[in-house]
Amino acid sequence: MGIDKPIAPKDSAGRAIDLAGRLLATLAVMGLTLVVGGLLVFIVPKFERIFAEFGAQLPASTSALLDVSRLLRQYWFLAAPLPLAVLAALMVLVWKGRAGWAWAVLIAAILGLIGFLTCTVLALFMPLISIVQAARKSPSGGP
């Protein structure tokens, strides 16, 4: 049984449940996309200012994240249609009767966004830990 196998006819309840599941997964992708986009556009620049104020030496992952944030803010008009393109691709796959591929794309998108979100959080907080440790070691930073 391949992933490209057309959807077998189901009763109306089965189709409704399948459609509801796909709709929920699509909404999850859209929600995660908004969270990641908002994080990159609104939160990461605030961390960038904090890092600049402390003159912190940034790891490569954090520098890369700051570069991605700057690119997204500068070229937002190119990145904005991407979630809509994924949604359109999913709709075509479902319309063509390729539910297996639609689920594969949804799962890949969700896992990719969760992975990117995790990496973003780690990249932002790694330099903060070194800043706090440096503040504790300084004569005026702690006991």
SULLIN-V406930 format. One record per residue. NEAR is the number of other ideal C-beta (glycine too) atoms within 12 Angstrom. Layout:
BEGIN
near: [NEAR | NEAR]
END
This chain:
BEGIN
near: [7 | 9 | 16 | 15 | 12 | 17 | 23 | 13 | 10 | 14 | 10 | 10 | 10 | 15 | 18 | 13 | 14 | 24 | 21 | 14 | 20 | 31 | 20 | 17 | 30 | 31 | 20 | 22 | 34 | 24 | 20 | 28 | 31 | 19 | 23 | 34 | 27 | 20 | 28 | 37 | 24 | 17 | 25 | 32 | 23 | 18 | 30 | 28 | 14 | 22 | 28 | 16 | 12 | 21 | 12 | 26 | 15 | 25 | 21 | 13 | 21 | 31 | 22 | 20 | 35 | 31 | 19 | 27 | 33 | 18 | 18 | 27 | 23 | 15 | 16 | 17 | 11 | 12 | 21 | 16 | 14 | 23 | 24 | 16 | 18 | 26 | 25 | 17 | 24 | 33 | 20 | 16 | 26 | 28 | 17 | 16 | 19 | 23 | 28 | 23 | 25 | 34 | 24 | 21 | 29 | 32 | 22 | 19 | 31 | 28 | 18 | 20 | 30 | 21 | 16 | 25 | 26 | 19 | 23 | 31 | 23 | 18 | 32 | 33 | 23 | 25 | 30 | 23 | 17 | 20 | 26 | 18 | 16 | 19 | 16 | 14 | 13 | 13 | 9 | 9 | 13 | 11 | 7]
END
